[in-house]
Amino acid sequence: MIRSLKEMIESAKSSGRKRLAVAAANEVEVLRAVEQARGEGLVDGILIGEKSAIQTACEQSGLKSRDYTIIDIPDARNAARECCR
């Protein structure tokens, strides 16, 4: 039984990296959370949305956009559809 956040993270790490797709990924807080999970070795991030907005948000949060796969889909509804594909 998992009893702490640390145990949950260790359990997730033991199952290997997962792909995490994020729609409309131009929010700094969201990018920081994805980066934290990437840094822990949990995920490979796929950022979907308006590429220029995602790159700007990466710069604002101190992240390197080259560390992610970015799919340029400016329309939020279509980005969400692609995210769920």
Sequence and secondary structure as in RCSB ss.txt:
>XXXX:A:sequence
MIRSLKEMIESAKSSGRKRLAVAAANEVEVLRAVEQARGEGLVDGILIGEKSAIQTACEQSGLKSRDYTIIDIPD
ARNAARECCR
>XXXX:A:secstr
   SHHHHHHHHHHT  EEEEEET   HHHHHHHHHHHHTTSEEEEEEE HHHHHHHHHHHT  GGGSEEEE  S
HHHHHHHHH 
